[in-house]
């Protein structure tokens, strides 16, 4: 089976401070740090955006897997808590992957059996690119899935 490699492009601009403006496709996004860290609080920090992207990716994969299983999903709510080793960004020590753990609480509102729900979870873990990226980097992802 040949691999499909999709190409993406993101452009960023910063005036040398904490705020970074990004453009992708016809969309814009701002990353920034909180004011207490020297930013202007105009956007998520890069580490918050990374975990937000994981949450979004898991949610989208739930919808895609459900569609393949011919199941209608009414809603997906995810809460993500994470621990970050701050020694690297504080120039104290090299830490490698600073994302030590991420706790995902996933609530899926859909009409499905527990067996289908378990299969969905396995498929999401298997195919979610950002879940794979974090786990391959050594981040421990703890998940609490609930079916509503």
Legacy VTK file of the C-alpha trace (Angstrom):
# vtk DataFile Version 3.0
C-alpha trace
ASCII
DATASET POLYDATA
POINTS 148 float
0.000 0.000 0.000
1.465 3.338 -0.989
1.486 6.136 1.555
-0.432 9.332 1.006
1.569 12.345 2.060
-0.501 15.497 2.381
1.376 18.781 2.275
0.498 21.679 4.566
1.952 25.146 5.018
1.998 27.444 8.050
3.588 30.896 8.004
4.433 32.717 11.218
5.520 36.226 12.116
6.671 37.658 15.428
7.968 41.107 16.271
10.555 39.493 18.536
8.280 39.347 21.563
5.988 36.603 22.850
3.125 37.047 20.363
3.282 35.018 17.146
0.769 35.487 14.329
0.239 32.482 12.078
-1.441 31.998 8.721
-2.559 28.678 7.288
-4.890 28.151 4.326
-7.209 31.184 4.561
-7.106 31.204 8.371
-5.191 33.147 10.964
-4.240 32.266 14.522
-2.323 33.969 17.310
-0.122 32.291 19.891
0.966 34.269 22.915
1.987 33.891 26.521
0.059 35.119 29.561
0.948 38.582 30.799
2.699 37.145 33.875
5.157 35.431 31.511
5.789 38.556 29.454
3.130 38.057 26.781
0.019 40.043 25.949
-2.441 37.164 26.524
-3.876 37.498 22.982
-3.856 33.770 22.294
-3.093 30.348 23.679
0.499 29.585 24.563
2.233 27.140 22.210
2.048 24.348 24.815
-1.659 25.005 25.391
-2.190 25.001 21.619
-0.401 21.643 21.333
-2.697 20.012 23.887
-5.717 21.805 22.387
-4.728 20.312 19.030
-4.608 16.855 20.644
-8.109 17.398 22.074
-9.384 18.561 18.708
-7.747 15.661 16.906
-9.281 13.099 19.281
-12.702 14.728 18.870
-12.464 14.716 15.071
-11.261 11.111 15.063
-14.262 10.119 17.222
-16.528 11.608 14.549
-14.626 9.923 11.700
-14.582 6.526 13.411
-18.285 6.842 14.280
-19.080 7.620 10.646
-17.213 4.474 9.534
-19.230 2.506 12.105
-22.493 4.111 10.880
-23.063 5.727 14.290
-24.309 9.272 14.810
-22.377 11.292 17.378
-24.371 14.121 18.954
-21.479 15.680 20.870
-17.917 15.101 22.039
-16.655 16.991 25.082
-13.020 16.713 26.109
-11.216 18.115 29.115
-7.423 17.921 29.007
-5.111 18.489 31.957
-1.375 18.218 31.478
1.882 18.443 33.331
4.774 20.267 31.722
8.397 20.071 32.817
9.247 23.783 32.887
12.998 23.374 33.408
13.692 23.591 29.664
11.744 26.774 28.951
13.250 28.308 32.090
16.776 27.416 30.819
17.471 25.307 33.906
18.047 21.943 32.206
17.494 20.123 28.944
14.431 17.967 29.446
13.692 16.270 26.146
9.923 15.914 25.865
8.521 18.341 28.471
4.980 16.882 28.212
5.219 14.236 30.933
1.540 13.408 31.205
-1.778 14.389 29.672
-5.098 13.407 31.229
-7.988 13.290 28.772
-11.589 13.070 29.960
-13.680 12.245 26.904
-17.492 12.349 27.010
-19.201 11.002 23.891
-22.927 11.526 23.389
-24.018 8.810 20.963
-26.320 5.825 20.770
-23.985 2.816 20.712
-23.229 -0.335 22.637
-20.341 -0.608 25.096
-18.647 -2.966 22.623
-18.887 -0.353 19.851
-17.652 2.301 22.288
-14.594 0.205 23.195
-13.855 -0.362 19.488
-14.171 3.390 18.861
-11.625 4.151 21.563
-9.149 1.641 20.123
-9.564 3.076 16.619
-9.091 6.652 17.844
-5.896 5.692 19.675
-4.641 3.828 16.633
-5.317 6.529 14.019
-5.223 9.934 15.769
-2.004 11.586 14.480
-1.491 13.786 17.530
-2.213 10.989 20.002
0.451 8.978 18.174
2.851 11.924 18.151
2.591 12.510 21.904
2.818 8.830 22.850
5.771 8.247 20.499
7.524 11.162 22.214
7.052 9.442 25.576
4.093 11.357 26.948
1.880 9.274 29.204
-1.733 9.818 28.121
-4.322 8.765 30.679
-7.841 8.541 29.325
-11.249 8.485 30.993
-13.897 7.757 28.354
-17.585 8.017 29.169
-20.598 7.297 27.006
-23.580 9.565 27.483
LINES 1 149
148 0 1 2 3 4 5 6 7 8 9 10 11 12 13 14 15 16 17 18 19 20 21 22 23 24 25 26 27 28 29 30 31 32 33 34 35 36 37 38 39 40 41 42 43 44 45 46 47 48 49 50 51 52 53 54 55 56 57 58 59 60 61 62 63 64 65 66 67 68 69 70 71 72 73 74 75 76 77 78 79 80 81 82 83 84 85 86 87 88 89 90 91 92 93 94 95 96 97 98 99 100 101 102 103 104 105 106 107 108 109 110 111 112 113 114 115 116 117 118 119 120 121 122 123 124 125 126 127 128 129 130 131 132 133 134 135 136 137 138 139 140 141 142 143 144 145 146 147
